[in-house]
Amino acid sequence: MGGYVAGPPVLAALVRRVPVVVMEPNALPGFTNRRIARYVRRALISFPETARYFPYGRTELTGLPVRDEFFSIPPKAPGATFTVLITGGSQGSRTLNQAARQSWPLFRAAALPVRIVHQSGPADCDELRAAFSESGIEGEVLPFIADMPAAFAEADLVVCRSGAGAVAELAAAGKPAILAPFPFAADQHQLRNAQALVRAGAARLVEDREMTGAKLFETVARLAADDVGLARMGAAARSLAHPGAARRAADVLEEVARA
């Protein structure tokens, strides 16, 4: 999967001529995978543009394994209330937490029929929950969402970071998204992931430095007013999904081992 911890065992494998298969879920491969690219037997990738970092003929577009529950989420028909899921991951995102809090008065003043479900992480949850209860907006602030497929199913729009797992889940669920890449990710790989979804028409990109309450409100309001465009984004996201990624990865490992 790459990452610094993979370096020593992979180098040992290469020295001993043990075949190496990498799974590179980001649009831009990590440092380790870039350095060993010429030596790998197979590279399992999630974005077509990633193939250029590996020797011709050694890549396969398998995608990243995602729980089956995400693939079974049906498209959500427009309703009277527009549900926005905001999640910064299990630990939350300070940027998204601050932007969300700044946006609540704007949603209230605009009388936009919105429901906000916000996974804030544990650190800021109590303070945000208390402020949200006074905002007059429908929804809830939670430290953690255990059943994320269910939260995705209820959402008309997802606001999140753009790590490999997040974008794979968005694709599997066919959910339109506003992506705010983590600005300190290695080699800006979250930005590259977000840009790939934007090029496909599946997401809107708001960089971390631009993610304010006003920008969040403006972007959500614009998307909420365009049912056709939102459906088109969801379909574009679903077109990037790769069901059966885990099984195909297992097959590739067995093929390489037999060879």
HUURWO-V179940 format. One record per residue. N is the residue number from 0. SS is DSSP state (A for helix, B for strand, O for the rest). PHI is phi as a letter, one per 40 degrees, with the letter a starting at -180 (none if undefined). Layout:
n ss phi
N SS PHI
N SS PHI
This chain:
n ss phi
0 O none
1 O g
2 O g
3 O c
4 O c
5 A c
6 A d
7 A d
8 A c
9 A c
10 A c
11 A c
12 A c
13 A c
14 A c
15 O c
16 O g
17 O c
18 O c
19 O b
20 B b
21 B b
22 B b
23 B b
24 O c
25 O c
26 O c
27 O b
28 O d
29 O c
30 A d
31 A c
32 A c
33 A c
34 A c
35 A b
36 A d
37 A c
38 A b
39 O c
40 O c
41 B a
42 B b
43 B c
44 B b
45 O b
46 O b
47 A d
48 A c
49 A c
50 A d
51 A c
52 A c
53 O b
54 O d
55 O d
56 O g
57 O b
58 B b
59 B a
60 B c
61 O c
62 O g
63 O c
64 O d
65 O b
66 O d
67 A d
68 A d
69 A c
70 A c
71 O c
72 O c
73 O c
74 O d
75 O c
76 O c
77 O d
78 O b
79 O c
80 O b
81 B c
82 B c
83 B b
84 B c
85 B b
86 B a
87 O b
88 O g
89 O c
90 O c
91 O g
92 O b
93 A c
94 A c
95 A c
96 A c
97 A c
98 A c
99 A c
100 A c
101 A c
102 A c
103 A d
104 A c
105 A c
106 A c
107 A c
108 A c
109 A c
110 O f
111 O c
112 O c
113 B b
114 B b
115 B b
116 B b
117 B b
118 B c
119 O c
120 O g
121 O c
122 O c
123 O b
124 A c
125 A c
126 A c
127 A c
128 A c
129 A c
130 A c
131 A c
132 A c
133 O c
134 O c
135 O g
136 O c
137 B c
138 B h
139 B a
140 B b
141 B b
142 O c
143 O a
144 O b
145 O c
146 O b
147 A c
148 A d
149 A c
150 A c
151 A c
152 A c
153 A c
154 O c
155 O c
156 B a
157 B b
158 B b
159 B a
160 O c
161 O b
162 O c
163 A d
164 A c
165 A c
166 A c
167 A c
168 A c
169 A d
170 A c
171 A c
172 A c
173 O g
174 O b
175 O c
176 B a
177 B b
178 B b
179 O b
180 O d
181 O c
182 O c
183 O b
184 O c
185 A d
186 A f
187 A f
188 A c
189 A c
190 A c
191 A c
192 A c
193 A c
194 A c
195 A c
196 A c
197 A c
198 A c
199 A c
200 O g
201 O c
202 B a
203 B b
204 B b
205 O b
206 O c
207 A d
208 A c
209 A b
210 O c
211 O b
212 A c
213 A c
214 A c
215 A c
216 A d
217 A d
218 A c
219 A c
220 A c
221 A c
222 A c
223 A c
224 O c
225 O b
226 A d
227 A c
228 A c
229 A c
230 A c
231 A c
232 A c
233 A c
234 A c
235 A c
236 A c
237 A c
238 A c
239 O c
240 O c
241 O b
242 O c
243 O g
244 A c
245 A c
246 A c
247 A c
248 A c
249 A c
250 A c
251 A c
252 A d
253 A c
254 A c
255 A c
256 A c
257 A c
258 O c
